[in-house]
Amino acid sequence: MAQSRRVERVASLIRREISELLIGGIKDERVNQGMVSVTTVEVAGDLQHCKIFVSVFGSDSDKEQAMAGLRSASAFVKGELSRRLKMRRTPEVVFVLDRGIEKGTTVLGLLNRLEDERQEKGEPPEASDL
């Protein structure tokens, strides 16, 4: 139990530090082109590996460029985490594109379009148990 709390605490600290680095620490222009934000951080139980899930707002090209920039900055990011968090052993950092927000936006767009079509036809809205 204490191990999982420790892992969660480390993940939270890493998320905070990465968010700060995205604002002003990573100088790579590719990262600064799109709006990049950290959605989730997963740290392995042994604290050896860390997956940082990021959302990138922009075109597919912006997303590819931002991910390439983040991958090339991963050694710098690991060094900064080591310096800032003062951990005995800093986990290896891997950036992963999180498409969850993008998928959610697509689903909301479809639902809104269905609602608009329903209103155009004059159909009553379906009853909801919510």
N, C-alpha and C positions, 0 to 999 in steps of 0.2 A: 504494500500500500504506500509506504513512504517512497519507494522507488518511482512509482507512477506520478506521485505529487512532485517529485524532484524533476522528472522528465517534463511535466507540464510547466513547471516554473522556468526551466531552461528554455523551453519552446516560447514561452511568453516573453522572456528577456530577449531572445533572438529576434522575435517578431518586432519588438520595439526598436531594437538597434538597426535592423534592416530597413525599417520604415524611415528612420532618421537618415540612414545612408542614401536612400533613394531620393530624399529631398535635397541633400547637398554634398554627399560624400562621394558618390560615383560620378566621375567626370565624363564618362563615355557618352558622346552625343547620341548614340543609338538608343541608349536607355532613356535619355531626356526627351526624345522625339514624341513618344506616346506617353499617355498618362499611366504610370505603373503603380500598382498598389499591392501590398501583401494581403492575401486572403487567409492563408493558413500556414502554420509551420508544424511539421511533423519531425520529431526527434526520436531516433532509435533508442531503445531501452538502455543500451550500453553507451549512449552519448557519442557514438563514433560517426554517425551519419545524420544528416539533416536535410529534409526536403522542404524547400520554400516555395509555396504555391503563390503565383502572382497573377493578377488580372491586368491586362493591358487594353486600354481604351484607344481605339484607332482602327485603321485598315489592317488587312492581313499582312501587308508589307510592314507596317509599323510594328505589328506584333512580332514578326520574324526578326526584324532589326533589333527590337528591344531584348528579345530572348538571346540573340547572338551577343549583344552587349553585356547582358547579365552573365552569360556563360564565360565570356572572356574576363569578367571582373570577379569571378568566384574566388580566385586566390587572394585578391585584394580584400574581398569581403571576409574571408576566413581570417586573414591577418587582423583586420579591424575588430572582428568579434573577439579574437584572442586578446587583443589589447584592451578592449572596452570591458569585457566580462571577466577577465583575469581567471580563465578556466585553466586547469592543469592540462587538459587535452581538448582542443577545439574540434568539433565535428567537421567532417567533410561536408561541403555545401553544394547542393544541387538545386537549380532553379527549374520549376515546372510550371508551364502555362495552365492556369485554371480557367476553364471555359464555362464554369457554372453560372456566372453572372450573365454571360452571353446567351446561354441556353435559356435562362430564366426570362431574359428580355424577349427572346423569340416566342416563348410560350405566352407571355403577357400580350404581345402583339397579336398573336393568333386569337386569343380569347377576346380581345377588344374588337377585332375584325368580325368575329362571330356575333358579338353583341350588336355591333352596328348593322350587320345583315339582318339580324332578328328584328331590330327596331324598324328597319326599312320595310320589312314584310308585315309589320304590325302584329307580330307574334308576342303573346305575353311572356314575360321572363319565367323561367322554370323555378319552381319552389325549391328552397334550400333548407336543409336540416341544420345548417351552421348557426 
